[in-house]
């Protein structure tokens, strides 16, 4: 069973950065005004921040990291672990974490690695970084989670373009023997991988002339094999079934009472229909479920840290809080995490 109880690790701080450019649903030329209104009301994403072509996920994460390091007053030589989680790295090789180690001025003794896990990325990064710190051999970790997901798809794909926004986040972990355990549970359903994928561009299907040939699938879905696709119905069915069942089992196994033991449920902001359905299935108190997708869209792995920055900043800075996180996406993968935070540094949202 893929479960961990990570000891001696606390979240010291979190930050997020988004591009200045905002695109509203009504700006997309494949929507009529009536269709845009329906999309806003059902999917719930009214605007999203979109990076220009010369800005990468690493740039957004770098900006968030710079702000967080300044607010924490951490010396750069003190960071022992650097993790970059993204499916939009700078290059196929080398790992983008290595570039960021140099760019951030971290020591050559810093352990660096990339994790390309998409929407579950933040929880994968916390699990990996937390386990690396729990023994005390390493004391501080910086987790950089972000994507510029829009450019992975076709701008003619009505089923995908309006869903995503761009964001980079930074989360600081540190070794602390007084910290409460971070409990995490992960699952994988590889059989469903085709629901979220980029068919061409890897070594299984390298780029060829055919990779650039557009095909019209109807209903406003026009894309080429080099573009990322979403099988909407399969993803929806997956997201409203496996994650809520896992949350229910997780809370039962650890005897977590949704009213007494959880201050906030941080659910991956895929779209309003999915989050609403999970909330309804689990009978979660609405006041404990923050949303920010109406303003930022689906931010992939950056979704949960962005919620912390944009919706819970004051609470996390001043009080101890119990958070239950749920994310789901590429792979197909999904997971649940429960942790108790001490007052932490939460930087103001950085707008580039």
N, C-alpha and C positions, 0 to 999 in steps of 0.2 A: 504494500500500500504506500502510495507516494504522499506520506505525511511527515511533517517535521515539527518539533517543538524547539524553536531557536531561542537559546538562553543568552543572557548577558548582552543584549543588543538593544539600543534605543534609536528612534528617529530623532536626530538633533535638529533637523531643519528641512525645509522644502521650498522650492522656487519654480516659477514657470515663465516662459517667454513666448509671445505670439507676434506674428508680423502685423504691421500697422494696417495693411490693406484688408478691408472688409468687403465681402461679397454677399449680397442679400439674395434670397431665393428668387425674388422678382427680377434679378439681374440676368438670370439664365434665359437665353433666347429659345430654348426648347420647351419652356413653360409658358402657357397663357397666364394671364393674371388670375383667372379662376383656378387653374391647376396649381399655381404657386400658393394660393390661399389654402387649398386642400392639403398640400404638402406641409405647410406650416402648422396646420391644426392637427394633422395625423402623425407625421414623422417628427414634428416638433422642432425642427432645425430651421430657424429663421435667418440666421447669418452664420458666416464662418470666416476666419482669418486665413488668408492665402498668401504664401510666400512667393516673392518674385523668383524667376528662374535662377538667379545667381545666389540665392540663399538656400542652404541645405539644412537638414535636420541637425547636423553637428553645429551649425552656426547658432541656431535657436537654443540648443542645449548649452553651448558655450556661454551665451549671454545669461541664461538662467544660473549657470554655475558661477560665473563671475559675481553676480549679485549675491548669491547665497554665501559664497566664501567671504565676501566683504562683510555681510551681516553677521555671520558666525564668528568673524575674526580668526579664522583658521589659517595657520601658516601652511603654505602649499607643500612644504616638505613633510608635513604631518599626515598627508593622505596616503594610505598604504594600498588601497584598492580602488581602481577606476573601472566601472562597468558602463558600457554604452549599449543600450537596448534600442534597436531600430531595424526596420526592414528597408530603410532608405539611407544606407550608409554612403559615404563619399565615393568609395570605389569598391569593386568586387574584391580586390586585395590592394593594400593591406587593411587590417582591421582599423576601423575609424577610431577606436579607443586609443590606439597608439598615436595617431595624429593629435588627438585631444590631450594626451599626456604631455606632449611637447608644447602644444598651444597654451595649456593652462600652467605650464611651468612646474609640473610635478617632478619629483625625484625620479632618477633612473631606477630606483629600487621599488617603484610603484608597480604593483601587479595590475595588468590591463587586459580586458577581454571584451568581445562583442557578443551580444545575444540577440538573435533576430526572431523574436517570438510574437510580434504583433500586439494584439489587444490584451493579451495576458502578460505583456512584457514587464510592467511595473512589479507585479507580484513575483515573476521569475527573477527579476533583479534583486528584490528584497530577499528572496529565499537564498539566492546564490551569495550575495554580499553578506547577508546575515550569518550564514553558515561559515563563511571565511573569517568572520570576526569573533564568533562565539567562544573560541578557545582562548582568546586574548593574544594570540601570536601577532595579529594585526589589530590596530586600534581604531582606524577611521577608514570609511569607504564613501565614495561619491558615486551615486547612481545617476546616470544621464539617460533619460528616456524620452524619445521624441520621434516624430516622423513628418515628412512632407508628402503625405499620402496621395494628395490630389493628382500629382503629376505621374503617378504610377498607372493611372487609368486613361481611358479615352475621354476627351472632352466632349465627345458625341454620345456618351453612354449615360442616358437619363437615369438608369438604375443605380449608378454609382457616384457620379460627379457631385450631386447636391449633398451627399451624406458626410463628407469628410472636411476637416479643417486641419491646419498645420500648427504644430506646437512643439516646444522643447521644454523639458523639465529637469530639475536637479533635486536629488534627495540625499541628505547626509545621514549616514549611520555611524554610530560610534559604540565601542565596547564599553559596557557599563554593568557591573555586577548587580546593581539594584534594579535593573530593568525587568519588567514583567516579560514572560515568554511570548514570543510571536508564534502563533500556531497556524500552520498552512496545510492545505490539502489540494492536490492536483490530479487531473485526469486527462487522458488522451484518447481520441477516437480517430485514428489515422485513416480508417476506411472512408471517412467523410471529407478527405482533403480537397476534393475537387470543388467543393462549395465555395471556397475562397482560395484563389490561386492565380498565378501568372504563368500561362502555359508555355511561353517561349522565353528564352534568355538565360536559362541555366544550362548545365552540361547534358541533361537528359534531352532537351530540345533547344539546341543552340540557335542563335539568331540567323535567319536566312532571309531571302527576298520575300518569301511568303509571310514572314513575321510582321511585315508592314502593310499587308493587304487587309483592308477593312471589309467587314461583313455586316450586313443589316439583319439583325435577329428579330426585328419588329418591336413595336411598343417603345420606340425611341432608343433602342439599344443598338448602337453601332460601334464596333470595336475591332481591333486587330489582335492576333495571338500574342503580341508582346505586351498587351495591356492586361492589368489585373481585372479579374471578373468576380462578380458576386452572384451566386444562385440564391436569390432573395428568399424564396419559399423554404429551401433547405436550411438556410441560415436562421430564419425566423423559427422554424420548427425546433431546431437544435437549441437555440437560445432560450426558448420559453419552456423547455423540458429538462434537459440535463443540468444546467446550472441551478435552478430552484430546487430540484431534488437533492442535489449535493449540499446546498445550503441547509436544507431541512435536516438531512442526515448529520451534517457537521454540528449543527446546534444541538441536536439530540445527543450525539456522542460526547460532546464536551459540556453538556448540561448548561447551555447558554440560553437564558431567557431573553426573548426579543424586547421585552418591556424593561426589564431590570438591568440586564447586563450589557446592552448595546446602546451607545449614545447616537451613533450614526451608521447607516448602511450605505457604503460607497459602492454603487453598482456601475459597472462599465456603461458609459453613455453611448450605446450603439444607436438607438433611436427611441423616441418616446413610446411607441407601441410596445417595444420589447421590455423596456424598463417598467412601464405601467403594468404589463402582464405579470412580470416577476413579483412586483409589489403586491398585486392582487392575489396571486397564488399563495404567497407566503403570509398574507395578511399583515404586512408591515405598516407601522404607524407612519403616515405620510410626512409628519413633521420631522421624522428621522431620516428621510431619504432626500438628500439634496440633488438638484438637477442643474446642469449648466449647458446642456446640449443646444438649447435654443439660441445661445450666444456664440458657441464655439463649434458645434457639430461633433461628429465622432473623431476623437483625437487618438485612436488606437491605444497604445500602451500608456500614453500621457494622460489618458482620461481621468484616472483616479487621482494622481498628484495634482492635476489641474483643478479638480473639485476641492481639494484641500486648500489650495491657494485662493481660488475665486469665491468659494462659498463658506469656508470654515476658518478663515484666517484668524479672526479675533478669538474664537473659541479655542483653537489649537495653541495659540500663543500664551493664553492666560490660564488654562485649566487642564486638568487631566481628563482624557477622553478615551472611551472604548469604541474602537472602530471595527466593523465587520465589512470586509471587502469582497466583491465578487467580480471576476472578469472572465471573458470567454471570447474565442475567436480562432485565428489561424491554426490549422493542424489536423483536425479540430481539437482545441484544448480548452479547458476551463478549470477554474480553481476558486477556493474560498480561503480567506485569511482573517484571523482575529488577533487584535493586539490592543494593548493599553498604552496610550501615549502620556508622556510627561510634557509639561509646557515646553514648546519648541520655538525655534525661529521660523517664521513664515514670511518670506519676502513679498513685497508688493509685486503685482503682475508687471513683468517687463514687456514693453511694447516697442518693437524695433522699427 
